[in-house]
Amino acid sequence: MSTRGSKVERNSVSNQPHEIKYEARKEGTSQQAIKDAKKSAGNQRSAIEKKVK
C-alpha cells in the first residue's frame, strides 16, 4: 500500500498548473499573484500564503 504523498510534498507548491490554480482559488487571488509570491518566497506553502495576504 502506498501513501498519497509525503508531508514534504504537502508543505510545498510545485510549478504544476493544477497546484498553482488550487492555491490561487484557495487564497482568492490570481494565479499570477501566486507565481510572483512563489518566486520571492520560495516553495513553502506557508510562506506563499503569508506573502499573498
All heavy atoms as atom14 arrays in JSON, in Angstrom:
{
  "sequence": "MSTRGSKVERNSVSNQPHEIKYEARKEGTSQQAIKDAKKSAGNQRSAIEKKVK",
  "atom14_mask": [
    [1, 1, 1, 1, 1, 1, 1, 1, 0, 0, 0, 0, 0, 0],
    [1, 1, 1, 1, 1, 1, 0, 0, 0, 0, 0, 0, 0, 0],
    [1, 1, 1, 1, 1, 1, 1, 0, 0, 0, 0, 0, 0, 0],
    [1, 1, 1, 1, 1, 1, 1, 1, 1, 1, 1, 0, 0, 0],
    [1, 1, 1, 1, 0, 0, 0, 0, 0, 0, 0, 0, 0, 0],
    [1, 1, 1, 1, 1, 1, 0, 0, 0, 0, 0, 0, 0, 0],
    [1, 1, 1, 1, 1, 1, 1, 1, 1, 0, 0, 0, 0, 0],
    [1, 1, 1, 1, 1, 1, 1, 0, 0, 0, 0, 0, 0, 0],
    [1, 1, 1, 1, 1, 1, 1, 1, 1, 0, 0, 0, 0, 0],
    [1, 1, 1, 1, 1, 1, 1, 1, 1, 1, 1, 0, 0, 0],
    [1, 1, 1, 1, 1, 1, 1, 1, 0, 0, 0, 0, 0, 0],
    [1, 1, 1, 1, 1, 1, 0, 0, 0, 0, 0, 0, 0, 0],
    [1, 1, 1, 1, 1, 1, 1, 0, 0, 0, 0, 0, 0, 0],
    [1, 1, 1, 1, 1, 1, 0, 0, 0, 0, 0, 0, 0, 0],
    [1, 1, 1, 1, 1, 1, 1, 1, 0, 0, 0, 0, 0, 0],
    [1, 1, 1, 1, 1, 1, 1, 1, 1, 0, 0, 0, 0, 0],
    [1, 1, 1, 1, 1, 1, 1, 0, 0, 0, 0, 0, 0, 0],
    [1, 1, 1, 1, 1, 1, 1, 1, 1, 1, 0, 0, 0, 0],
    [1, 1, 1, 1, 1, 1, 1, 1, 1, 0, 0, 0, 0, 0],
    [1, 1, 1, 1, 1, 1, 1, 1, 0, 0, 0, 0, 0, 0],
    [1, 1, 1, 1, 1, 1, 1, 1, 1, 0, 0, 0, 0, 0],
    [1, 1, 1, 1, 1, 1, 1, 1, 1, 1, 1, 1, 0, 0],
    [1, 1, 1, 1, 1, 1, 1, 1, 1, 0, 0, 0, 0, 0],
    [1, 1, 1, 1, 1, 0, 0, 0, 0, 0, 0, 0, 0, 0],
    [1, 1, 1, 1, 1, 1, 1, 1, 1, 1, 1, 0, 0, 0],
    [1, 1, 1, 1, 1, 1, 1, 1, 1, 0, 0, 0, 0, 0],
    [1, 1, 1, 1, 1, 1, 1, 1, 1, 0, 0, 0, 0, 0],
    [1, 1, 1, 1, 0, 0, 0, 0, 0, 0, 0, 0, 0, 0],
    [1, 1, 1, 1, 1, 1, 1, 0, 0, 0, 0, 0, 0, 0],
    [1, 1, 1, 1, 1, 1, 0, 0, 0, 0, 0, 0, 0, 0],
    [1, 1, 1, 1, 1, 1, 1, 1, 1, 0, 0, 0, 0, 0],
    [1, 1, 1, 1, 1, 1, 1, 1, 1, 0, 0, 0, 0, 0],
    [1, 1, 1, 1, 1, 0, 0, 0, 0, 0, 0, 0, 0, 0],
    [1, 1, 1, 1, 1, 1, 1, 1, 0, 0, 0, 0, 0, 0],
    [1, 1, 1, 1, 1, 1, 1, 1, 1, 0, 0, 0, 0, 0],
    [1, 1, 1, 1, 1, 1, 1, 1, 0, 0, 0, 0, 0, 0],
    [1, 1, 1, 1, 1, 0, 0, 0, 0, 0, 0, 0, 0, 0],
    [1, 1, 1, 1, 1, 1, 1, 1, 1, 0, 0, 0, 0, 0],
    [1, 1, 1, 1, 1, 1, 1, 1, 1, 0, 0, 0, 0, 0],
    [1, 1, 1, 1, 1, 1, 0, 0, 0, 0, 0, 0, 0, 0],
    [1, 1, 1, 1, 1, 0, 0, 0, 0, 0, 0, 0, 0, 0],
    [1, 1, 1, 1, 0, 0, 0, 0, 0, 0, 0, 0, 0, 0],
    [1, 1, 1, 1, 1, 1, 1, 1, 0, 0, 0, 0, 0, 0],
    [1, 1, 1, 1, 1, 1, 1, 1, 1, 0, 0, 0, 0, 0],
    [1, 1, 1, 1, 1, 1, 1, 1, 1, 1, 1, 0, 0, 0],
    [1, 1, 1, 1, 1, 1, 0, 0, 0, 0, 0, 0, 0, 0],
    [1, 1, 1, 1, 1, 0, 0, 0, 0, 0, 0, 0, 0, 0],
    [1, 1, 1, 1, 1, 1, 1, 1, 0, 0, 0, 0, 0, 0],
    [1, 1, 1, 1, 1, 1, 1, 1, 1, 0, 0, 0, 0, 0],
    [1, 1, 1, 1, 1, 1, 1, 1, 1, 0, 0, 0, 0, 0],
    [1, 1, 1, 1, 1, 1, 1, 1, 1, 0, 0, 0, 0, 0],
    [1, 1, 1, 1, 1, 1, 1, 0, 0, 0, 0, 0, 0, 0],
    [1, 1, 1, 1, 1, 1, 1, 1, 1, 0, 0, 0, 0, 0]
  ],
  "atom14_positions": [
    [[0.84, -1.18, 0.0], [0.0, 0.0, 0.0], [0.88, 1.25, 0.0], [1.78, 1.4, 0.81], [-0.87, -0.02, 1.25], [-1.86, 1.08, 1.3], [-3.01, 0.72, 2.65], [-3.38, 2.34, 3.12], [0.0, 0.0, 0.0], [0.0, 0.0, 0.0], [0.0, 0.0, 0.0], [0.0, 0.0, 0.0], [0.0, 0.0, 0.0], [0.0, 0.0, 0.0]],
    [[0.64, 2.12, -0.91], [1.44, 3.33, -0.98], [0.66, 4.51, -0.42], [-0.56, 4.51, -0.4], [1.84, 3.62, -2.43], [0.71, 3.91, -3.19], [0.0, 0.0, 0.0], [0.0, 0.0, 0.0], [0.0, 0.0, 0.0], [0.0, 0.0, 0.0], [0.0, 0.0, 0.0], [0.0, 0.0, 0.0], [0.0, 0.0, 0.0], [0.0, 0.0, 0.0]],
    [[1.4, 5.51, 0.03], [0.76, 6.71, 0.55], [0.59, 7.72, -0.57], [1.23, 7.6, -1.62], [1.6, 7.32, 1.69], [2.9, 7.6, 1.17], [1.7, 6.37, 2.86], [0.0, 0.0, 0.0], [0.0, 0.0, 0.0], [0.0, 0.0, 0.0], [0.0, 0.0, 0.0], [0.0, 0.0, 0.0], [0.0, 0.0, 0.0], [0.0, 0.0, 0.0]],
    [[-0.21, 8.7, -0.35], [-0.53, 9.67, -1.39], [0.47, 10.81, -1.48], [0.26, 11.75, -2.23], [-1.92, 10.24, -1.16], [-3.0, 9.21, -1.4], [-4.32, 9.84, -1.39], [-4.47, 10.61, -2.61], [-5.5, 11.36, -2.89], [-6.47, 11.47, -2.02], [-5.58, 12.02, -4.01], [0.0, 0.0, 0.0], [0.0, 0.0, 0.0], [0.0, 0.0, 0.0]],
    [[1.49, 10.79, -0.75], [2.49, 11.86, -0.8], [3.05, 12.09, 0.58], [2.41, 11.82, 1.59], [0.0, 0.0, 0.0], [0.0, 0.0, 0.0], [0.0, 0.0, 0.0], [0.0, 0.0, 0.0], [0.0, 0.0, 0.0], [0.0, 0.0, 0.0], [0.0, 0.0, 0.0], [0.0, 0.0, 0.0], [0.0, 0.0, 0.0], [0.0, 0.0, 0.0]],
    [[4.21, 12.6, 0.61], [4.85, 12.83, 1.89], [4.45, 14.2, 2.43], [3.9, 15.03, 1.73], [6.36, 12.76, 1.74], [6.81, 13.83, 0.94], [0.0, 0.0, 0.0], [0.0, 0.0, 0.0], [0.0, 0.0, 0.0], [0.0, 0.0, 0.0], [0.0, 0.0, 0.0], [0.0, 0.0, 0.0], [0.0, 0.0, 0.0], [0.0, 0.0, 0.0]],
    [[4.77, 14.43, 3.68], [4.48, 15.73, 4.28], [5.25, 16.84, 3.57], [4.8, 17.96, 3.5], [4.83, 15.72, 5.76], [3.87, 14.93, 6.59], [4.21, 15.02, 8.05], [3.22, 14.22, 8.86], [3.48, 14.31, 10.29], [0.0, 0.0, 0.0], [0.0, 0.0, 0.0], [0.0, 0.0, 0.0], [0.0, 0.0, 0.0], [0.0, 0.0, 0.0]],
    [[6.4, 16.5, 3.05], [7.2, 17.49, 2.32], [6.43, 17.98, 1.11], [6.4, 19.16, 0.83], [8.56, 16.88, 1.9], [9.31, 17.82, 0.99], [9.38, 16.53, 3.11], [0.0, 0.0, 0.0], [0.0, 0.0, 0.0], [0.0, 0.0, 0.0], [0.0, 0.0, 0.0], [0.0, 0.0, 0.0], [0.0, 0.0, 0.0], [0.0, 0.0, 0.0]],
    [[5.79, 17.08, 0.4], [5.02, 17.47, -0.77], [3.84, 18.34, -0.41], [3.5, 19.26, -1.13], [4.52, 16.23, -1.52], [5.59, 15.5, -2.27], [5.05, 14.3, -3.02], [3.82, 14.16, -3.11], [5.86, 13.52, -3.51], [0.0, 0.0, 0.0], [0.0, 0.0, 0.0], [0.0, 0.0, 0.0], [0.0, 0.0, 0.0], [0.0, 0.0, 0.0]],
    [[3.19, 18.06, 0.7], [2.02, 18.84, 1.1], [2.39, 20.23, 1.58], [1.57, 21.13, 1.55], [1.25, 18.1, 2.2], [0.59, 16.87, 1.69], [-0.26, 16.22, 2.77], [-0.17, 14.78, 2.58], [-0.01, 13.9, 3.53], [0.05, 14.29, 4.78], [0.08, 12.64, 3.27], [0.0, 0.0, 0.0], [0.0, 0.0, 0.0], [0.0, 0.0, 0.0]],
    [[3.61, 20.4, 2.03], [4.05, 21.7, 2.55], [4.62, 22.61, 1.48], [4.98, 23.74, 1.78], [5.1, 21.51, 3.65], [4.49, 20.92, 4.9], [3.3, 21.1, 5.15], [5.28, 20.22, 5.67], [0.0, 0.0, 0.0], [0.0, 0.0, 0.0], [0.0, 0.0, 0.0], [0.0, 0.0, 0.0], [0.0, 0.0, 0.0], [0.0, 0.0, 0.0]],
    [[4.71, 22.12, 0.25], [5.28, 22.94, -0.8], [4.32, 23.03, -1.99], [3.42, 22.23, -2.14], [6.62, 22.37, -1.26], [6.44, 21.1, -1.82], [0.0, 0.0, 0.0], [0.0, 0.0, 0.0], [0.0, 0.0, 0.0], [0.0, 0.0, 0.0], [0.0, 0.0, 0.0], [0.0, 0.0, 0.0], [0.0, 0.0, 0.0], [0.0, 0.0, 0.0]],
    [[4.55, 24.03, -2.82], [3.76, 24.25, -4.02], [4.7, 24.08, -5.21], [5.69, 24.78, -5.32], [3.14, 25.66, -4.04], [2.34, 25.88, -5.31], [2.25, 25.87, -2.82], [0.0, 0.0, 0.0], [0.0, 0.0, 0.0], [0.0, 0.0, 0.0], [0.0, 0.0, 0.0], [0.0, 0.0, 0.0], [0.0, 0.0, 0.0], [0.0, 0.0, 0.0]],
    [[4.36, 23.14, -6.09], [5.2, 22.93, -7.27], [4.79, 23.89, -8.39], [3.85, 24.67, -8.24], [5.08, 21.48, -7.75], [3.82, 21.27, -8.34], [0.0, 0.0, 0.0], [0.0, 0.0, 0.0], [0.0, 0.0, 0.0], [0.0, 0.0, 0.0], [0.0, 0.0, 0.0], [0.0, 0.0, 0.0], [0.0, 0.0, 0.0], [0.0, 0.0, 0.0]],
    [[5.46, 23.8, -9.51], [5.13, 24.63, -10.66], [4.04, 24.03, -11.53], [3.76, 24.56, -12.59], [6.38, 24.87, -11.51], [7.33, 25.82, -10.84], [6.92, 26.74, -10.14], [8.61, 25.61, -11.03], [0.0, 0.0, 0.0], [0.0, 0.0, 0.0], [0.0, 0.0, 0.0], [0.0, 0.0, 0.0], [0.0, 0.0, 0.0], [0.0, 0.0, 0.0]],
    [[3.45, 22.94, -11.1], [2.4, 22.31, -11.88], [1.15, 23.2, -11.9], [0.75, 23.74, -10.85], [2.06, 20.94, -11.32], [3.21, 19.97, -11.43], [2.9, 18.63, -10.81], [1.94, 18.48, -10.06], [3.71, 17.66, -11.12], [0.0, 0.0, 0.0], [0.0, 0.0, 0.0], [0.0, 0.0, 0.0], [0.0, 0.0, 0.0], [0.0, 0.0, 0.0]],
    [[0.54, 23.37, -13.07], [-0.61, 24.28, -13.2], [-1.75, 24.0, -12.23], [-2.35, 24.92, -11.71], [-1.06, 24.07, -14.65], [0.13, 23.56, -15.36], [0.91, 22.77, -14.34], [0.0, 0.0, 0.0], [0.0, 0.0, 0.0], [0.0, 0.0, 0.0], [0.0, 0.0, 0.0], [0.0, 0.0, 0.0], [0.0, 0.0, 0.0], [0.0, 0.0, 0.0]],
    [[-2.03, 22.73, -11.95], [-3.15, 22.44, -11.06], [-2.86, 22.86, -9.62], [-3.77, 23.26, -8.9], [-3.54, 20.96, -11.13], [-2.52, 20.02, -10.56], [-1.47, 19.54, -11.3], [-2.39, 19.5, -9.32], [-0.74, 18.74, -10.53], [-1.26, 18.71, -9.33], [0.0, 0.0, 0.0], [0.0, 0.0, 0.0], [0.0, 0.0, 0.0], [0.0, 0.0, 0.0]],
    [[-1.61, 22.84, -9.2], [-1.28, 23.29, -7.85], [-1.34, 24.8, -7.74], [-1.81, 25.34, -6.74], [0.1, 22.77, -7.43], [0.09, 21.31, -7.12], [1.24, 20.89, -6.24], [1.74, 21.72, -5.46], [1.62, 19.72, -6.34], [0.0, 0.0, 0.0], [0.0, 0.0, 0.0], [0.0, 0.0, 0.0], [0.0, 0.0, 0.0], [0.0, 0.0, 0.0]],
    [[-0.87, 25.5, -8.76], [-0.95, 26.96, -8.79], [-2.42, 27.38, -8.78], [-2.82, 28.28, -8.04], [-0.24, 27.54, -10.03], [1.24, 27.16, -10.05], [-0.44, 29.04, -10.12], [2.09, 27.84, -9.02], [0.0, 0.0, 0.0], [0.0, 0.0, 0.0], [0.0, 0.0, 0.0], [0.0, 0.0, 0.0], [0.0, 0.0, 0.0], [0.0, 0.0, 0.0]],
    [[-3.23, 26.73, -9.6], [-4.66, 27.05, -9.69], [-5.36, 26.78, -8.37], [-6.17, 27.59, -7.9], [-5.29, 26.2, -10.8], [-6.72, 26.53, -11.09], [-7.23, 25.7, -12.26], [-8.67, 25.98, -12.55], [-9.16, 25.18, -13.69], [0.0, 0.0, 0.0], [0.0, 0.0, 0.0], [0.0, 0.0, 0.0], [0.0, 0.0, 0.0], [0.0, 0.0, 0.0]],
    [[-5.05, 25.66, -7.72], [-5.66, 25.32, -6.43], [-5.31, 26.38, -5.38], [-6.19, 26.86, -4.65], [-5.18, 23.94, -5.97], [-5.5, 23.67, -4.51], [-6.78, 23.28, -4.14], [-4.54, 23.81, -3.53], [-7.09, 23.05, -2.81], [-4.83, 23.59, -2.2], [-6.1, 23.2, -1.84], [-6.41, 22.99, -0.53], [0.0, 0.0, 0.0], [0.0, 0.0, 0.0]],
    [[-4.05, 26.74, -5.31], [-3.61, 27.71, -4.3], [-4.24, 29.07, -4.54], [-4.65, 29.76, -3.61], [-2.08, 27.8, -4.3], [-1.5, 28.46, -3.1], [-1.74, 27.73, -1.8], [-1.79, 26.49, -1.79], [-1.89, 28.4, -0.77], [0.0, 0.0, 0.0], [0.0, 0.0, 0.0], [0.0, 0.0, 0.0], [0.0, 0.0, 0.0], [0.0, 0.0, 0.0]],
    [[-4.35, 29.47, -5.81], [-4.97, 30.75, -6.15], [-6.44, 30.76, -5.75], [-6.94, 31.73, -5.17], [-4.83, 31.03, -7.65], [0.0, 0.0, 0.0], [0.0, 0.0, 0.0], [0.0, 0.0, 0.0], [0.0, 0.0, 0.0], [0.0, 0.0, 0.0], [0.0, 0.0, 0.0], [0.0, 0.0, 0.0], [0.0, 0.0, 0.0], [0.0, 0.0, 0.0]],
    [[-7.14, 29.68, -6.03], [-8.56, 29.59, -5.67], [-8.73, 29.59, -4.15], [-9.62, 30.25, -3.62], [-9.17, 28.32, -6.27], [-10.68, 28.27, -6.07], [-11.31, 27.05, -6.69], [-11.02, 26.98, -8.12], [-10.97, 25.86, -8.82], [-11.18, 24.7, -8.23], [-10.72, 25.87, -10.1], [0.0, 0.0, 0.0], [0.0, 0.0, 0.0], [0.0, 0.0, 0.0]],
    [[-7.85, 28.87, -3.47], [-7.91, 28.78, -2.01], [-7.68, 30.15, -1.36], [-8.36, 30.51, -0.4], [-6.88, 27.78, -1.51], [-6.95, 27.51, -0.01], [-5.97, 26.46, 0.39], [-4.7, 27.12, 0.83], [-3.73, 26.21, 1.41], [0.0, 0.0, 0.0], [0.0, 0.0, 0.0], [0.0, 0.0, 0.0], [0.0, 0.0, 0.0], [0.0, 0.0, 0.0]],
    [[-6.75, 30.92, -1.9], [-6.42, 32.23, -1.34], [-7.29, 33.35, -1.9], [-7.21, 34.48, -1.43], [-4.94, 32.55, -1.6], [-3.98, 31.64, -0.87], [-4.13, 31.72, 0.64], [-4.32, 32.82, 1.17], [-4.06, 30.66, 1.27], [0.0, 0.0, 0.0], [0.0, 0.0, 0.0], [0.0, 0.0, 0.0], [0.0, 0.0, 0.0], [0.0, 0.0, 0.0]],
    [[-8.08, 33.07, -2.92], [-8.95, 34.09, -3.51], [-8.18, 35.14, -4.28], [-8.51, 36.32, -4.23], [0.0, 0.0, 0.0], [0.0, 0.0, 0.0], [0.0, 0.0, 0.0], [0.0, 0.0, 0.0], [0.0, 0.0, 0.0], [0.0, 0.0, 0.0], [0.0, 0.0, 0.0], [0.0, 0.0, 0.0], [0.0, 0.0, 0.0], [0.0, 0.0, 0.0]],
    [[-7.15, 34.71, -4.99], [-6.31, 35.63, -5.75], [-6.02, 35.04, -7.13], [-6.5, 33.97, -7.47], [-5.0, 35.91, -4.97], [-4.29, 36.94, -5.63], [-4.14, 34.69, -4.84], [0.0, 0.0, 0.0], [0.0, 0.0, 0.0], [0.0, 0.0, 0.0], [0.0, 0.0, 0.0], [0.0, 0.0, 0.0], [0.0, 0.0, 0.0], [0.0, 0.0, 0.0]],
    [[-5.24, 35.75, -7.91], [-4.93, 35.27, -9.26], [-3.77, 34.28, -9.25], [-2.98, 34.23, -8.3], [-4.55, 36.45, -10.15], [-3.31, 36.99, -9.76], [0.0, 0.0, 0.0], [0.0, 0.0, 0.0], [0.0, 0.0, 0.0], [0.0, 0.0, 0.0], [0.0, 0.0, 0.0], [0.0, 0.0, 0.0], [0.0, 0.0, 0.0], [0.0, 0.0, 0.0]],
    [[-3.68, 33.53, -10.32], [-2.58, 32.58, -10.45], [-1.25, 33.32, -10.58], [-0.23, 32.85, -10.07], [-2.81, 31.68, -11.66], [-3.97, 30.74, -11.48], [-4.19, 29.83, -12.67], [-3.27, 29.55, -13.42], [-5.41, 29.38, -12.85], [0.0, 0.0, 0.0], [0.0, 0.0, 0.0], [0.0, 0.0, 0.0], [0.0, 0.0, 0.0], [0.0, 0.0, 0.0]],
    [[-1.27, 34.48, -11.22], [-0.04, 35.26, -11.36], [0.47, 35.74, -10.02], [1.67, 35.77, -9.77], [-0.27, 36.45, -12.31], [1.0, 37.18, -12.66], [2.02, 36.29, -13.36], [1.69, 35.55, -14.27], [3.27, 36.37, -12.94], [0.0, 0.0, 0.0], [0.0, 0.0, 0.0], [0.0, 0.0, 0.0], [0.0, 0.0, 0.0], [0.0, 0.0, 0.0]],
    [[-0.45, 36.11, -9.11], [-0.04, 36.54, -7.77], [0.64, 35.4, -7.03], [1.62, 35.61, -6.31], [-1.25, 37.05, -6.99], [0.0, 0.0, 0.0], [0.0, 0.0, 0.0], [0.0, 0.0, 0.0], [0.0, 0.0, 0.0], [0.0, 0.0, 0.0], [0.0, 0.0, 0.0], [0.0, 0.0, 0.0], [0.0, 0.0, 0.0], [0.0, 0.0, 0.0]],
    [[0.14, 34.18, -7.21], [0.76, 33.01, -6.57], [2.14, 32.78, -7.16], [3.1, 32.53, -6.43], [-0.12, 31.76, -6.74], [-1.48, 31.95, -6.05], [0.59, 30.52, -6.22], [-1.41, 32.11, -4.55], [0.0, 0.0, 0.0], [0.0, 0.0, 0.0], [0.0, 0.0, 0.0], [0.0, 0.0, 0.0], [0.0, 0.0, 0.0], [0.0, 0.0, 0.0]],
    [[2.27, 32.88, -8.47], [3.57, 32.69, -9.12], [4.59, 33.73, -8.65], [5.74, 33.41, -8.38], [3.42, 32.76, -10.64], [2.7, 31.57, -11.23], [2.53, 31.73, -12.73], [1.7, 30.61, -13.31], [1.48, 30.8, -14.76], [0.0, 0.0, 0.0], [0.0, 0.0, 0.0], [0.0, 0.0, 0.0], [0.0, 0.0, 0.0], [0.0, 0.0, 0.0]],
    [[4.13, 34.98, -8.52], [5.03, 36.05, -8.05], [5.46, 35.81, -6.61], [6.62, 35.98, -6.26], [4.35, 37.41, -8.18], [4.13, 37.81, -9.64], [4.78, 37.23, -10.53], [3.29, 38.71, -9.87], [0.0, 0.0, 0.0], [0.0, 0.0, 0.0], [0.0, 0.0, 0.0], [0.0, 0.0, 0.0], [0.0, 0.0, 0.0], [0.0, 0.0, 0.0]],
    [[4.5, 35.42, -5.77], [4.82, 35.13, -4.36], [5.76, 33.94, -4.27], [6.67, 33.93, -3.43], [3.54, 34.86, -3.59], [0.0, 0.0, 0.0], [0.0, 0.0, 0.0], [0.0, 0.0, 0.0], [0.0, 0.0, 0.0], [0.0, 0.0, 0.0], [0.0, 0.0, 0.0], [0.0, 0.0, 0.0], [0.0, 0.0, 0.0], [0.0, 0.0, 0.0]],
    [[5.57, 32.96, -5.14], [6.42, 31.77, -5.15], [7.85, 32.14, -5.53], [8.81, 31.62, -4.95], [5.83, 30.76, -6.13], [6.46, 29.41, -6.1], [5.64, 28.49, -6.99], [6.16, 27.14, -7.22], [7.45, 26.78, -6.86], [0.0, 0.0, 0.0], [0.0, 0.0, 0.0], [0.0, 0.0, 0.0], [0.0, 0.0, 0.0], [0.0, 0.0, 0.0]],
    [[8.01, 33.06, -6.46], [9.35, 33.49, -6.87], [10.08, 34.18, -5.72], [11.27, 33.96, -5.52], [9.26, 34.46, -8.05], [9.02, 33.78, -9.37], [9.0, 34.78, -10.49], [8.64, 34.12, -11.8], [8.52, 35.1, -12.9], [0.0, 0.0, 0.0], [0.0, 0.0, 0.0], [0.0, 0.0, 0.0], [0.0, 0.0, 0.0], [0.0, 0.0, 0.0]],
    [[9.38, 35.01, -4.97], [10.06, 35.76, -3.92], [10.12, 35.01, -2.59], [11.06, 35.19, -1.83], [9.38, 37.12, -3.72], [8.06, 36.94, -3.28], [0.0, 0.0, 0.0], [0.0, 0.0, 0.0], [0.0, 0.0, 0.0], [0.0, 0.0, 0.0], [0.0, 0.0, 0.0], [0.0, 0.0, 0.0], [0.0, 0.0, 0.0], [0.0, 0.0, 0.0]],
    [[9.12, 34.16, -2.3], [9.07, 33.5, -1.0], [9.59, 32.06, -1.03], [9.88, 31.5, 0.01], [7.63, 33.5, -0.48], [0.0, 0.0, 0.0], [0.0, 0.0, 0.0], [0.0, 0.0, 0.0], [0.0, 0.0, 0.0], [0.0, 0.0, 0.0], [0.0, 0.0, 0.0], [0.0, 0.0, 0.0], [0.0, 0.0, 0.0], [0.0, 0.0, 0.0]],
    [[9.68, 31.47, -2.19], [10.13, 30.07, -2.29], [8.95, 29.13, -2.44], [7.83, 29.56, -2.72], [0.0, 0.0, 0.0], [0.0, 0.0, 0.0], [0.0, 0.0, 0.0], [0.0, 0.0, 0.0], [0.0, 0.0, 0.0], [0.0, 0.0, 0.0], [0.0, 0.0, 0.0], [0.0, 0.0, 0.0], [0.0, 0.0, 0.0], [0.0, 0.0, 0.0]],
    [[9.2, 27.84, -2.25], [8.18, 26.82, -2.5], [7.29, 26.51, -1.31], [6.31, 25.81, -1.46], [8.85, 25.51, -2.93], [9.47, 25.61, -4.3], [9.13, 26.49, -5.07], [10.38, 24.72, -4.6], [0.0, 0.0, 0.0], [0.0, 0.0, 0.0], [0.0, 0.0, 0.0], [0.0, 0.0, 0.0], [0.0, 0.0, 0.0], [0.0, 0.0, 0.0]],
    [[7.64, 26.98, -0.12], [6.88, 26.62, 1.07], [5.49, 27.24, 1.04], [5.34, 28.44, 0.87], [7.63, 27.04, 2.33], [8.9, 26.28, 2.55], [8.68, 24.78, 2.66], [7.78, 24.33, 3.35], [9.48, 24.02, 1.94], [0.0, 0.0, 0.0], [0.0, 0.0, 0.0], [0.0, 0.0, 0.0], [0.0, 0.0, 0.0], [0.0, 0.0, 0.0]],
    [[4.48, 26.39, 1.21], [3.09, 26.82, 1.15], [2.79, 27.93, 2.17], [2.14, 28.91, 1.84], [2.17, 25.62, 1.39], [0.73, 25.87, 1.11], [-0.1, 24.59, 1.19], [0.34, 23.55, 0.29], [-0.04, 23.43, -0.99], [-0.88, 24.29, -1.49], [0.4, 22.44, -1.73], [0.0, 0.0, 0.0], [0.0, 0.0, 0.0], [0.0, 0.0, 0.0]],
    [[3.29, 27.8, 3.39], [3.02, 28.8, 4.41], [3.62, 30.16, 4.05], [3.01, 31.2, 4.28], [3.51, 28.33, 5.77], [4.9, 28.1, 5.74], [0.0, 0.0, 0.0], [0.0, 0.0, 0.0], [0.0, 0.0, 0.0], [0.0, 0.0, 0.0], [0.0, 0.0, 0.0], [0.0, 0.0, 0.0], [0.0, 0.0, 0.0], [0.0, 0.0, 0.0]],
    [[4.81, 30.15, 3.49], [5.47, 31.41, 3.1], [4.71, 32.08, 1.95], [4.56, 33.3, 1.94], [6.91, 31.15, 2.69], [0.0, 0.0, 0.0], [0.0, 0.0, 0.0], [0.0, 0.0, 0.0], [0.0, 0.0, 0.0], [0.0, 0.0, 0.0], [0.0, 0.0, 0.0], [0.0, 0.0, 0.0], [0.0, 0.0, 0.0], [0.0, 0.0, 0.0]],
    [[4.22, 31.29, 1.02], [3.46, 31.83, -0.11], [2.16, 32.44, 0.4], [1.77, 33.54, -0.02], [3.19, 30.73, -1.16], [4.5, 30.33, -1.84], [2.17, 31.21, -2.2], [4.4, 29.11, -2.72], [0.0, 0.0, 0.0], [0.0, 0.0, 0.0], [0.0, 0.0, 0.0], [0.0, 0.0, 0.0], [0.0, 0.0, 0.0], [0.0, 0.0, 0.0]],
    [[1.48, 31.75, 1.31], [0.22, 32.26, 1.85], [0.43, 33.58, 2.59], [-0.36, 34.49, 2.47], [-0.43, 31.21, 2.75], [-0.95, 30.03, 1.98], [-1.4, 28.86, 2.85], [-1.26, 28.96, 4.1], [-1.88, 27.87, 2.31], [0.0, 0.0, 0.0], [0.0, 0.0, 0.0], [0.0, 0.0, 0.0], [0.0, 0.0, 0.0], [0.0, 0.0, 0.0]],
    [[1.51, 33.7, 3.35], [1.82, 34.93, 4.06], [2.1, 36.07, 3.07], [1.69, 37.21, 3.28], [3.02, 34.76, 4.98], [2.72, 33.99, 6.22], [3.96, 33.85, 7.08], [3.7, 32.95, 8.27], [4.92, 32.75, 9.07], [0.0, 0.0, 0.0], [0.0, 0.0, 0.0], [0.0, 0.0, 0.0], [0.0, 0.0, 0.0], [0.0, 0.0, 0.0]],
    [[2.82, 35.76, 2.01], [3.19, 36.77, 1.02], [1.97, 37.29, 0.28], [1.87, 38.48, -0.01], [4.18, 36.14, 0.04], [4.89, 37.11, -0.82], [5.99, 37.76, -0.04], [6.91, 38.49, -0.99], [7.95, 39.2, -0.27], [0.0, 0.0, 0.0], [0.0, 0.0, 0.0], [0.0, 0.0, 0.0], [0.0, 0.0, 0.0], [0.0, 0.0, 0.0]],
    [[1.01, 36.41, -0.01], [-0.19, 36.8, -0.77], [-1.12, 37.66, 0.09], [-1.72, 38.6, -0.4], [-0.93, 35.55, -1.29], [-2.27, 35.89, -1.85], [-0.09, 34.87, -2.35], [0.0, 0.0, 0.0], [0.0, 0.0, 0.0], [0.0, 0.0, 0.0], [0.0, 0.0, 0.0], [0.0, 0.0, 0.0], [0.0, 0.0, 0.0], [0.0, 0.0, 0.0]],
    [[-1.2, 37.36, 1.38], [-2.11, 38.1, 2.26], [-1.56, 39.41, 2.57], [-1.44, 40.38, 2.41], [-2.33, 37.34, 3.56], [-3.13, 36.1, 3.35], [-3.37, 35.39, 4.66], [-4.14, 34.11, 4.39], [-4.46, 33.4, 5.58], [0.0, 0.0, 0.0], [0.0, 0.0, 0.0], [0.0, 0.0, 0.0], [0.0, 0.0, 0.0], [0.0, 0.0, 0.0]]
  ]
}
